[in-house]
């Protein structure tokens, strides 16, 4: 006898958002790992050559990347229904804040792009890439805030 799929609970909207963000994080694992390796080399070389700037830059890179790994672990657990309810709000608020902080330099780059006096300006692809990155960050922030709101409503109505 084949087990019925109706016996398994359907994932919530919040869990579906976590699944989507987890998938994006798997794509970002390669550059994040490369960044951590570069940070480790920077720290080691900084200690070897007694260069505090190199050590601090390596530590800064680690501090920039590490919250992403923590959030990815939260997405992984939540997508599978193993994240405790008390951690849902910190997961979504943390996602929104983390991605907003990562968005700020890109917003600065877009603002700088539009402040140029050059008649020729950069190629059109440059505009597309910058605006695409900004749109992606805004989409992630919006998805996190929607999932947070959904979880709050689910909790208040008890479904």
N, C-alpha and C positions, 0 to 999 in steps of 0.2 A: 504494500500500500504506500502510495506517495504522500508525504506530508503536505498539508495545505499551507499555502502562503498566508492565508487569512489568520492563521494562529499567531503570526508574528506582528507585533505592534508597528504601526506606520510611523516613520520618523516625523517629528514635529518640524515646523518651519525653521526653528532655531537649529535643530540638528542638521537640516539640509544646508543651511548657511554654513555651519561648521564643516560639513563635508566639502562644500565648494572651496572654502578658504583653506582647508587642509590640502586639497588638490593643488591650489596655487602655491602653497608652501612647499610641496614636493618639487615643483619646478624651480623654486627659489633656493632649494637646498644646495645646488652646485655653486652658485655665486657666494652664498653665505659661508659654505665650507672653505672656499678659496679665500674669502675675507678673513676667516679665523686662522687659516694657515699663514696668511700674510701678517696678521697681527702677532701670531706666535713668533715668527721670524723677527719682526720689529722689536718685540720685547726682548728676545734673546740677544739680538745684536746690540740693542740699547744697553743691556746689562754688561755685555762683553766690552763695549767701547765706552762705558760710563757716560752714556748720552741720555739724560732724562727725557728729552723731547721725544726720542724714538720709543722709549718705554711708555710714556704717556699717550702717544698716538696709538700704540698697540692696545693699550688698555681701553682707550676711547672706542676703538673699533669693536673690541669685545663687548663693551657696554652697549654699543649700538645694535649689535647682532643678537646678543643673548636673550633679550625679551621676545624676539621673534621665535626662538626655539621654545620658550616657555608657552607662548600662545599656541604654537603648533601642537604641543602636547595636550593643551586644553581642547583644541579642536578635535584631535584624535579621540580623546576620551568622550567628549560630548557627542560626537557623531555616532558613537557606538552605545550611547546611553549610560556610560560609566562615570560621568562627572556629577559630583554631588550638587544638589540644587543651590547650596550656598555659594558655589563658585561660578554660577552662571552670570550674575551681574558683574563680578570682577573680570570675567573673560571678555564680555562684550564692551565694557567701559575701557578696559585695557587695550582692546583691539582698536577702538576709536581714537584713544589718546595716542597710542604708539604710531598709528598710521597718520594722524594729524601732524605729529612731530616730524615724521619722515616727509610729509607733504610740503612743509614750510620752505626747504631749500628749492624745491621745484617751482613753487609760487614765486620765489625771488627771481629765479631764472626767467620765468615768463615775464615778470615785470621788467627785468633788465632788457629783455628782448624787445619789448615795446617802447622802451625809453631811448633806443638807439636813434641817432640822427642820420645814419648812413642811408643814402638814397638807394643803394643796391641791396644791402641787408643780407642776412644769411639765406641759405637755400630753403625752399618750401618744406622739405623733409624735416628740417630742424624744428619748424613750427609744429608739424604733425607729431613728432616724437614727444616734444615737451607737453603739448596739450593732451596727448594720449596717456602719458604718465600721470598728469594731474587728474584726468578723468578716472583712471584706474584707482588712484588713492581715494578720490571722492566717492566712488562706487563702493569701495570696501568700508569706508567710514559709514556711509548710508546703510549698508547691509548690516553692519554691527549694531547700529542704533535701532534699526527695525527689529532685529533679533532680540535686543534688550527690551524693547517695548512689548514685543510679543510675549516674552517670558514673564514680564511684569503682569500683563493682562491675564495670561494663563494662571498665574499664581493667585491673582485677586479674585478670579471667577472660579477657581478650583477645578479646571478641566485639564 
